[in-house]
């Protein structure tokens, strides 16, 4: 989940759990309580984990950098809880789907780094924080034909996705590989490189385009199928 600092509430956009439920899964929220015993007990009853997006940034201290002037809000309990969840996922070999911030969290957990602010850190870049409406497909993808994402994308023309982020994967983490890129070279998808392990990270938001986009539905369907196999 997320934490709303002004009110102290845990919350999460409805699109994630609706997409999981419509794909045949049973969504369960995990509160941001960074205690290893709590996380171990919750994850022990799950068949897979979806690490969602967030309107915050990961503390760059986790990848050995000081904060960039354009770094956004950092919420320590979010970072700490996500890392505990990812550790349990790794220990149990659970299927893992990571979206936007979740993809970045996976990469950092695996020892990778991030571009802290795309626009000010690159000489040329496209607009990655598209604004509303969030379900608009705003830019294209170049996809590695050997990756899982290639199996899930449509074969009848160019692939376009929505975009709502200002950070991106820089150095790819251990046992991960990049499999899709925006036209400016920003990494848009990472996958687990180990045989038999399912970890898919996408920088866009398929939960927001689930109703209208075939690839978005395929992403959730494949994740839920792997969860069912695990069960």
LINTA-V433973 format. One record per helix or strand. SS is the DSSP state (H for helix, E for strand). FROM is the first residue (numbers start at 1). LEN is the number of residues. If there is no record, write none. Layout:
# LINTA-V433973
ss:SS from:FROM len:LEN
ss:SS from:FROM len:LEN
This chain:
# LINTA-V433973
ss:E from:2 len:3
ss:E from:9 len:3
ss:H from:14 len:9
ss:H from:36 len:9
ss:E from:48 len:4
ss:H from:60 len:4
ss:H from:76 len:17
ss:E from:95 len:5
ss:H from:101 len:9
ss:E from:114 len:2
ss:H from:118 len:4
ss:E from:129 len:1
ss:E from:139 len:2
ss:E from:142 len:2
ss:H from:148 len:5
ss:E from:160 len:2
ss:E from:164 len:1
ss:E from:168 len:2
ss:E from:176 len:6
ss:E from:187 len:6
ss:E from:199 len:4
ss:H from:206 len:3
ss:H from:214 len:17
